[in-house]
Amino acid sequence: MFSIKTLYGVAVALAAFEFSTTSAFNIAGLSRRDVLRTIASTAIVSAPLSQLPRNANAQEDEEELIDVYFGCGCFWHVQHEFVEAERKILNRDDSSLTARTGYAGGTKDSDKVCYHNAMNVGDYGSLGHAEVVALRIPPSSFEKFAEEYFKLFDKQGNRPDQGGDKGSEYRSLIGIPGGSKSPYVAKLISSSQAVGDKLNFAVGAGNDRDARGLSYIMDTAKFPFYTAEQYHQFHDGFNLNENYPNSYNSLAGKLAKDGKLGVNTCPNGLLGLGALGL
């Protein structure tokens, strides 16, 4: 079984064409997105937020959990930060973590929503989706999680990967029940103010453009979440110094074994092999 890092190196060596060198994740002139296109593997079927695991924490059982998602550029780093938030805020263990990478915000219909692949089946970018991380949390903790989201941006409202990953696939999104008409909007604004009031907000119409310092508020019912491929779950961050411990990376395999990551249905990538041998 090859690691994602080994396959990444192989993909770089095999690539024979030029890619953009502007990404902060470039290696040998190849961007994160372009290299992953050469190792895109079997993906997870589009799954609603309701299929995320419920938490075993007895205190959380007192509240009906809500489904939300947050987008802030590449979803790898964002998932790691929200996993840490789940542990810190809700004291969740590995089996109870709900943070999942995925796609949301598009309006075009498709039977599947997948990462870029050679067969161009359900390409999330072509469908107007952006990379997001979904969570299932108690309503009483929403403001704390919103604060963690706003902490991802610098004082000027830049994403961590603002200089690299650009375009609508990486735009900033916040998915909440009811969208702009939700009572959570007021909590969202107060959370933003609590950490520096770095962003402006707009009502998401779907397929929205990328804009610095702007996050679109989406209705999770109108713009549902689609779970990303297993190799995108609990991945190292987009910056070269964001190599997370194996205890974190291995969560993808463990949760898949427990049936908590969905069913793989998207087409194989250009190499014909699944990342991580999946």
N, C-alpha and C positions, 0 to 999 in steps of 0.2 A: 504494500500500500504506500503510495507516495503522498507526501504532505502537500498542502496548497502552495507552500513556499517553494518546494522542489518543482512543482508543475509550473509555477510562475516563472522560475528561472529557465525552464525548458522552453516555455512559450516565447520568452524574450530572445533566446538563442535561435529559435526557428523562424521568428518573424523576419520577413524579407522586404518589408515596405515601410515607408516613413509614416510616423504618427506625430501628433502635436507634442512639442516639448515644453508646453506651458504648465502642465499639471505638476502640483507639488509632490505627486506620487510617481513621477517619471523615473524609469530605470532604463538606462541605455537608450533614451529618447522615446520610450514607449509610455503611454499614459495608462493609468489603472484601468480605465474603461476598455481601451483597445486590447490590452493584454488579456483581460478577462474574457473578451469576445473569443479568444482563441482557446480558452479552457472552459467555456460555458458547459455546464453539466446538466444531468437530469434534474428537473426543477420540481417544486412543490405545487400542487394544484391550488388554484385560487381558493382561499378559505376566508369566511367571514370572521370578524373579531370574536364572535360568540364561541368559536371553537378553541380559543385560547384557554389554557388550563385555569381552573378556579384555584384559589389559594386555600391552603389547609389551616391558615392562621384563624383561630377561633374568633379573635377580635374583629376580623374582616367580615365574618359571617353575619355580623350585626347590621351590615349595610349591603344594599344591592349594588354590586360592582358596576362601574360604567366602562365603556370601551372608548378609548381615545387613541390618537396617533399624532406624532410630531415629525416634521421633516426639517432637516438642517444640513443640506449638502449630502455628501456620501453617508450612507446609513451605518457603516461599520463602526465608526467612532461613537456615533449617537447611541447605538444599541449598548455599547459597553457602559456609557455614562448612565443610561437608564437602568441597566442591570444593577449597577452600584447604587442607584437611587432606590430601587426596589428593596435592596438589602438594608440600606440605611434607614429609609422612611418606614417601611412595612415589615422589616425583619424577616423577609422571605428567604427560604432556603432554595437550593438549586432546582429541586423538583417543582417548586411553586412559582418560579420566575415566569413572567408573561411577556416580557419584551421580545418582540420578533421583528426582524427586518422585513420590508415588503414594499408594495407600491400602492399609490392612491392619487386621486386628483384628476384622473382622465375622464373623458366622456364618450370615447369611442367603444363600441361593443366588441367583445371577443370572448370566445369560449375559454381561453386561457390567457393569463398574464404572466409573461416570462421575461427573464433577462435577455439581452441581445444574444441571438443564436444564428447559426449558419442558415437555418431553414426559414428564418424571419417569422417564426410563429409567435403570435401574441407579444411582440416586442413592446415592452412597457413604454419606451420613449415614443414610439410611433402612435401609441394609444393615448398619449398625453399625460401619462402618470409621472409622478416624482417618487424618489426614494424616501421612505418614511420608516418610523419605528412605532409599532402598535403596543399598547399596554391595556391591561384590565386592572383598574384601581378603585378604591373606595372614594365616593364623592368628597368625603371630608379631607382627603389627601390631595385633591386636585391642585390646589394652589401651590403646594410644596413641589409637586412634579412640574408644574408650569415654571416655577422659579428655576428648577434644574435646567429646563429647556432654555430659558433666557440667558443663563450663565454660559451657554455654549457660544454666544456671540460676544465679540469684543465691544469696546465702548462706542465704536463707530457703526455698530450693527453688522459687522462683517462676520461671515461664517468662518469656522476654522480652516476650511479649504477654499476660501473665497478666490484666491489667486489661481486655483487650479481647476477644480470641477465647476464648470459654469453651464448655464442653460436651464431650460425648463425642467429637465430631469432631476435637477439639484435644487430647485426653488424651495423656499421655506414655507411649510404648511403646518397648520394646527387643526386636527380633526376632532370635533366634539359633537355630542348629541344635540341636534337642533341648529347647529351652525351659528350664524350671526344672530339668530333670535334666541339663542340658548341663555339661560341664567348663568352659565359658566363664563360668559363673555366678561361680565363685571369682575369675576375672580381672576380672569386672565389678565385684564388690564391692571388690577391691583398687584398681581404678581410681577408684571412687567415693571411697574413703578418701583417695586421693592428692590429690584436688582439693577436700577439705573435707567429704566425707560429707554431702552436701546432701539426698539423697533417701532415701525408703523404697521397698521393692520389694514387689510382690505378683505372684502367678501369674495371668496373664491367662486369663480364661475365654471371652473374646470378648464384644463389645458392652458392654464395661466402662464404668463411669461415670468422669467426670473428677474428679480430686482433686488439690489442690495438694500439691506435694512428694512425689508418689507416681508411680512408673513401673512399668508392667506388663511382666513378662517373658513373651514370646510364643514359641511354637515355630514357626519359619518353615515347617515342613512342614504343620502343622495350620492355620496362619493365614498363607497365602501373600500375597505382595506383588502389587499391581496397578498398572501404570504409569499415571501421570496424563497428562492432555492436553498437547499440545505447548506451548500457551500458558502452562502452569504450569511449564515447564522453564526454568531459568536466568532467572527473573523477578526484578525488583527486590524488596527486602524489604518487610515490611508497614508499617514506620515510614516517615514521609515523608522522613527524611534518609538512607534506605537505597537510594539510586539507584546501582546498580552500573554499571561502565563498559560500553560497547557490546561490547567484546571478550568480556565475560562473557555479556551478553544474547544476542548473536548465536550462541552455541554451540548453541542450540536448533535454529535453521535449518540450521547446518552439519552437526550430527549427524543431523538428519532427512534431509538430502540424501544422507548416507552410509549411510542405512538403519539407523541405530542407535537410533531412537526408536519403532519399531513402526509399526503401520498404524492410521489414523484410522477409527473405526467408530461412535463415539457420536453422538447426534443434535445438530443445531445448536441454538443458544440462541435467546433471544427476539427478537434483532435479525435473525436469519436469516443473519448473516454470521459468518465465523470470525474470531477475534481475529488480528491481524497479517496478515489476508488469507489465512490458511491454509485 
